[in-house]
Amino acid sequence: MKTSTLLGLALALACLLPGAYALASCSVHNDTNWSFTVTSGNTSNQMVGSHSQTSIAAGKIVGKSKEGKTVGGFCKDGDKLEISDDHGVPVLMPK
């Protein structure tokens, strides 16, 4: 094979890998007044803002707010979760 063909194949493969990684995520809807900094899977410092929807890495979830509230749990690829306020306590549950 020519060097230019190999280079083209390597570039195409490199473009596909980040897309596969992006699919390994969970959808989280935060229905509280608190914003959380979340560590999940092997990814830290993910932000889940108050009253927002976002995606985080799949795996064990540990979230902390500036107000000292914590939330935790686990999600698998494709899961949809919700953080709700249960009388001042944030609760992570399937949506």
TIRO-2110 file (N, C-alpha, C; in Angstrom, 1 decimal):
// TIRO-2110
0.8, -1.2, 0.0, N, 1, A
0.0, 0.0, 0.0, CA, 1, A
0.9, 1.2, 0.0, C, 1, A
0.4, 2.3, -0.6, N, 2, A
1.1, 3.5, -0.6, CA, 2, A
1.0, 4.2, 0.7, C, 2, A
2.0, 5.0, 1.0, N, 3, A
2.0, 5.7, 2.3, CA, 3, A
0.8, 6.7, 2.4, C, 3, A
0.4, 7.3, 1.3, N, 4, A
-0.7, 8.2, 1.4, CA, 4, A
-2.0, 7.5, 1.7, C, 4, A
-2.1, 6.2, 1.2, N, 5, A
-3.3, 5.4, 1.5, CA, 5, A
-3.3, 5.0, 3.0, C, 5, A
-2.2, 4.6, 3.5, N, 6, A
-2.1, 4.3, 4.9, CA, 6, A
-2.4, 5.5, 5.8, C, 6, A
-1.9, 6.6, 5.4, N, 7, A
-2.1, 7.9, 6.2, CA, 7, A
-3.6, 8.2, 6.2, C, 7, A
-4.2, 8.0, 5.0, N, 8, A
-5.7, 8.3, 4.9, CA, 8, A
-6.5, 7.3, 5.8, C, 8, A
-6.1, 6.1, 5.8, N, 9, A
-6.8, 5.1, 6.7, CA, 9, A
-6.6, 5.4, 8.2, C, 9, A
-5.4, 5.8, 8.6, N, 10, A
-5.1, 6.1, 9.9, CA, 10, A
-5.9, 7.4, 10.4, C, 10, A
-6.0, 8.4, 9.5, N, 11, A
-6.8, 9.6, 9.8, CA, 11, A
-8.3, 9.2, 10.0, C, 11, A
-8.8, 8.4, 9.1, N, 12, A
-10.2, 8.0, 9.2, CA, 12, A
-10.5, 7.2, 10.5, C, 12, A
-9.6, 6.3, 10.9, N, 13, A
-9.7, 5.6, 12.1, CA, 13, A
-9.7, 6.6, 13.3, C, 13, A
-8.8, 7.5, 13.3, N, 14, A
-8.7, 8.5, 14.4, CA, 14, A
-10.0, 9.3, 14.5, C, 14, A
-10.6, 9.6, 13.4, N, 15, A
-11.9, 10.4, 13.5, CA, 15, A
-13.0, 9.5, 14.1, C, 15, A
-13.0, 8.2, 13.9, N, 16, A
-14.0, 7.4, 14.4, CA, 16, A
-13.9, 7.1, 15.9, C, 16, A
-12.7, 7.0, 16.4, N, 17, A
-12.5, 6.7, 17.8, CA, 17, A
-13.2, 7.7, 18.8, C, 17, A
-13.0, 9.0, 18.6, N, 18, A
-13.7, 9.9, 19.6, CA, 18, A
-15.2, 9.8, 19.5, C, 18, A
-15.8, 9.4, 18.4, N, 19, A
-17.2, 9.3, 18.2, CA, 19, A
-17.7, 8.1, 19.0, C, 19, A
-16.9, 7.0, 19.0, N, 20, A
-17.3, 5.8, 19.8, CA, 20, A
-17.3, 6.1, 21.3, C, 20, A
-16.3, 6.9, 21.7, N, 21, A
-16.2, 7.2, 23.1, CA, 21, A
-17.3, 8.1, 23.6, C, 21, A
-17.8, 9.0, 22.7, N, 22, A
-18.9, 9.9, 23.0, CA, 22, A
-20.2, 9.2, 23.3, C, 22, A
-20.3, 8.0, 22.7, N, 23, A
-21.5, 7.2, 22.9, CA, 23, A
-21.6, 6.6, 24.3, C, 23, A
-20.5, 6.5, 25.0, N, 24, A
-20.5, 5.9, 26.3, CA, 24, A
-20.9, 6.9, 27.3, C, 24, A
-22.1, 7.3, 27.3, N, 25, A
-22.6, 8.3, 28.3, CA, 25, A
-24.0, 8.1, 28.8, C, 25, A
-24.3, 8.9, 29.8, N, 26, A
-25.7, 8.9, 30.4, CA, 26, A
-26.2, 10.2, 30.3, C, 26, A
-27.5, 10.3, 30.1, N, 27, A
-28.2, 11.6, 30.1, CA, 27, A
-28.7, 11.9, 31.5, C, 27, A
-28.4, 13.1, 32.0, N, 28, A
-28.9, 13.5, 33.3, CA, 28, A
-29.7, 14.8, 33.3, C, 28, A
-30.9, 14.8, 33.9, N, 29, A
-31.7, 16.0, 34.0, CA, 29, A
-31.6, 16.4, 35.5, C, 29, A
-31.2, 17.6, 35.7, N, 30, A
-31.1, 18.1, 37.1, CA, 30, A
-32.3, 19.0, 37.3, C, 30, A
-33.2, 18.6, 38.1, N, 31, A
-34.4, 19.3, 38.4, CA, 31, A
-34.4, 20.0, 39.8, C, 31, A
-33.2, 20.4, 40.2, N, 32, A
-33.0, 21.1, 41.5, CA, 32, A
-32.4, 22.5, 41.3, C, 32, A
-32.3, 23.2, 42.4, N, 33, A
-31.7, 24.5, 42.4, CA, 33, A
-30.2, 24.5, 42.6, C, 33, A
-29.6, 23.3, 42.7, N, 34, A
-28.2, 23.2, 42.9, CA, 34, A
-27.5, 22.7, 41.7, C, 34, A
-26.3, 23.2, 41.5, N, 35, A
-25.4, 22.7, 40.4, CA, 35, A
-24.4, 21.8, 41.0, C, 35, A
-24.1, 20.7, 40.3, N, 36, A
-23.2, 19.7, 40.8, CA, 36, A
-22.0, 19.5, 39.9, C, 36, A
-20.8, 19.4, 40.5, N, 37, A
-19.6, 19.0, 39.8, CA, 37, A
-19.5, 17.5, 40.0, C, 37, A
-19.5, 16.8, 38.9, N, 38, A
-19.7, 15.3, 38.9, CA, 38, A
-18.4, 14.6, 38.4, C, 38, A
-18.1, 13.5, 39.1, N, 39, A
-17.1, 12.6, 38.7, CA, 39, A
-17.8, 11.3, 38.3, C, 39, A
-17.7, 10.8, 37.1, N, 40, A
-18.3, 9.5, 36.7, CA, 40, A
-17.4, 8.8, 35.8, C, 40, A
-17.4, 7.5, 35.9, N, 41, A
-16.5, 6.7, 35.1, CA, 41, A
-15.1, 7.1, 35.4, C, 41, A
-14.3, 7.4, 34.4, N, 42, A
-12.9, 7.9, 34.6, CA, 42, A
-12.8, 9.4, 34.3, C, 42, A
-14.0, 10.1, 34.3, N, 43, A
-14.0, 11.5, 34.0, CA, 43, A
-14.4, 12.4, 35.2, C, 43, A
-13.6, 13.4, 35.5, N, 44, A
-13.9, 14.3, 36.6, CA, 44, A
-14.3, 15.7, 36.1, C, 44, A
-14.8, 16.5, 37.0, N, 45, A
-15.1, 17.9, 36.8, CA, 45, A
-16.1, 18.1, 35.7, C, 45, A
-17.1, 17.2, 35.6, N, 46, A
-18.2, 17.4, 34.7, CA, 46, A
-19.3, 18.3, 35.4, C, 46, A
-19.8, 19.3, 34.7, N, 47, A
-20.8, 20.2, 35.4, CA, 47, A
-22.2, 19.8, 35.0, C, 47, A
-23.0, 19.6, 36.0, N, 48, A
-24.5, 19.4, 35.8, CA, 48, A
-25.2, 20.6, 36.5, C, 48, A
-25.6, 21.6, 35.7, N, 49, A
-26.1, 22.8, 36.2, CA, 49, A
-27.6, 22.6, 36.7, C, 49, A
-28.0, 23.6, 37.5, N, 50, A
-29.4, 23.5, 38.0, CA, 50, A
-30.4, 23.7, 36.9, C, 50, A
-31.4, 22.9, 37.0, N, 51, A
-32.5, 22.9, 36.0, CA, 51, A
-31.9, 22.8, 34.5, C, 51, A
-31.1, 21.8, 34.3, N, 52, A
-30.5, 21.6, 33.0, CA, 52, A
-30.5, 20.1, 32.7, C, 52, A
-30.2, 19.9, 31.4, N, 53, A
-30.0, 18.5, 30.9, CA, 53, A
-28.6, 18.4, 30.3, C, 53, A
-27.9, 17.3, 30.6, N, 54, A
-26.6, 17.2, 30.1, CA, 54, A
-26.2, 15.7, 30.0, C, 54, A
-25.1, 15.4, 29.4, N, 55, A
-24.6, 14.0, 29.3, CA, 55, A
-23.3, 13.9, 30.1, C, 55, A
-23.1, 12.8, 30.8, N, 56, A
-21.9, 12.5, 31.6, CA, 56, A
-21.4, 11.2, 31.2, C, 56, A
-20.2, 10.9, 31.6, N, 57, A
-19.6, 9.6, 31.3, CA, 57, A
-20.3, 8.5, 32.1, C, 57, A
-20.4, 7.3, 31.5, N, 58, A
-21.0, 6.2, 32.2, CA, 58, A
-20.1, 5.7, 33.3, C, 58, A
-20.7, 5.1, 34.4, N, 59, A
-19.9, 4.5, 35.5, CA, 59, A
-20.5, 5.0, 36.8, C, 59, A
-19.7, 4.9, 37.8, N, 60, A
-20.0, 5.3, 39.2, CA, 60, A
-20.1, 6.8, 39.2, C, 60, A
-21.1, 7.4, 39.8, N, 61, A
-21.4, 8.8, 39.8, CA, 61, A
-21.2, 9.3, 41.3, C, 61, A
-20.4, 10.4, 41.4, N, 62, A
-20.3, 11.1, 42.7, CA, 62, A
-20.4, 12.6, 42.3, C, 62, A
-21.4, 13.3, 42.9, N, 63, A
-21.6, 14.7, 42.6, CA, 63, A
-21.6, 15.5, 43.9, C, 63, A
-21.0, 16.7, 43.8, N, 64, A
-21.0, 17.6, 44.9, CA, 64, A
-21.4, 19.0, 44.5, C, 64, A
-22.2, 19.7, 45.3, N, 65, A
-22.5, 21.1, 45.1, CA, 65, A
-21.7, 22.1, 46.0, C, 65, A
-21.7, 23.3, 45.6, N, 66, A
-21.0, 24.3, 46.4, CA, 66, A
-21.7, 24.5, 47.8, C, 66, A
-23.0, 24.1, 47.9, N, 67, A
-23.7, 24.2, 49.1, CA, 67, A
-23.5, 23.0, 50.0, C, 67, A
-22.7, 22.1, 49.6, N, 68, A
-22.4, 20.9, 50.4, CA, 68, A
-23.4, 19.7, 50.2, C, 68, A
-24.2, 19.8, 49.2, N, 69, A
-25.1, 18.7, 48.8, CA, 69, A
-24.4, 17.7, 48.0, C, 69, A
-24.7, 16.4, 48.2, N, 70, A
-24.0, 15.3, 47.5, CA, 70, A
-25.1, 14.5, 46.8, C, 70, A
-24.7, 13.8, 45.7, N, 71, A
-25.5, 12.9, 45.0, CA, 71, A
-24.6, 11.8, 44.5, C, 71, A
-25.1, 10.6, 44.4, N, 72, A
-24.3, 9.5, 43.9, CA, 72, A
-25.1, 8.4, 43.4, C, 72, A
-24.5, 7.5, 42.6, N, 73, A
-25.2, 6.4, 42.0, CA, 73, A
-24.3, 5.8, 40.9, C, 73, A
-25.0, 5.2, 40.0, N, 74, A
-24.3, 4.5, 38.9, CA, 74, A
-25.2, 4.6, 37.6, C, 74, A
-24.5, 4.7, 36.5, N, 75, A
-25.3, 4.7, 35.2, CA, 75, A
-24.5, 3.8, 34.2, C, 75, A
-25.3, 3.2, 33.3, N, 76, A
-24.7, 2.5, 32.2, CA, 76, A
-24.9, 3.3, 30.9, C, 76, A
-24.2, 2.9, 29.9, N, 77, A
-24.4, 3.6, 28.6, CA, 77, A
-25.8, 3.7, 28.2, C, 77, A
-26.3, 4.9, 27.9, N, 78, A
-27.6, 5.1, 27.4, CA, 78, A
-28.7, 5.3, 28.5, C, 78, A
-28.3, 5.2, 29.7, N, 79, A
-29.3, 5.4, 30.8, CA, 79, A
-29.7, 6.9, 30.8, C, 79, A
-31.0, 7.1, 31.3, N, 80, A
-31.5, 8.5, 31.5, CA, 80, A
-31.8, 8.6, 33.0, C, 80, A
-31.2, 9.6, 33.6, N, 81, A
-31.3, 9.8, 35.0, CA, 81, A
-31.9, 11.2, 35.3, C, 81, A
-32.4, 11.3, 36.6, N, 82, A
-32.9, 12.6, 37.0, CA, 82, A
-32.4, 12.9, 38.4, C, 82, A
-32.0, 14.1, 38.7, N, 83, A
-31.7, 14.5, 40.1, CA, 83, A
-32.9, 15.4, 40.5, C, 83, A
-33.5, 14.9, 41.6, N, 84, A
-34.7, 15.7, 42.1, CA, 84, A
-34.4, 16.1, 43.5, C, 84, A
-35.2, 17.0, 44.0, N, 85, A
-35.1, 17.6, 45.4, CA, 85, A
-36.2, 16.9, 46.2, C, 85, A
-35.8, 16.1, 47.2, N, 86, A
-36.7, 15.5, 48.1, CA, 86, A
-36.6, 16.1, 49.5, C, 86, A
-37.3, 17.2, 49.7, N, 87, A
-37.3, 17.9, 50.9, CA, 87, A
-35.9, 18.4, 51.3, C, 87, A
-35.1, 19.0, 50.4, N, 88, A
-33.8, 19.5, 50.6, CA, 88, A
-32.7, 18.5, 50.4, C, 88, A
-33.0, 17.2, 50.0, N, 89, A
-32.0, 16.2, 49.8, CA, 89, A
-32.0, 15.8, 48.3, C, 89, A
-30.9, 16.0, 47.6, N, 90, A
-30.9, 15.6, 46.2, CA, 90, A
-30.9, 14.1, 46.0, C, 90, A
-31.7, 13.6, 45.1, N, 91, A
-31.9, 12.2, 44.9, CA, 91, A
-31.7, 11.9, 43.4, C, 91, A
-30.8, 10.9, 43.1, N, 92, A
-30.5, 10.5, 41.7, CA, 92, A
-31.3, 9.2, 41.5, C, 92, A
-32.2, 9.3, 40.4, N, 93, A
-33.0, 8.1, 40.1, CA, 93, A
-33.2, 8.0, 38.6, C, 93, A
-33.6, 6.8, 38.1, N, 94, A
-33.9, 6.6, 36.7, CA, 94, A
-35.1, 7.5, 36.3, C, 94, A
-35.0, 8.0, 35.1, N, 95, A
-36.0, 8.9, 34.6, CA, 95, A
-37.0, 8.0, 33.8, C, 95, A
END
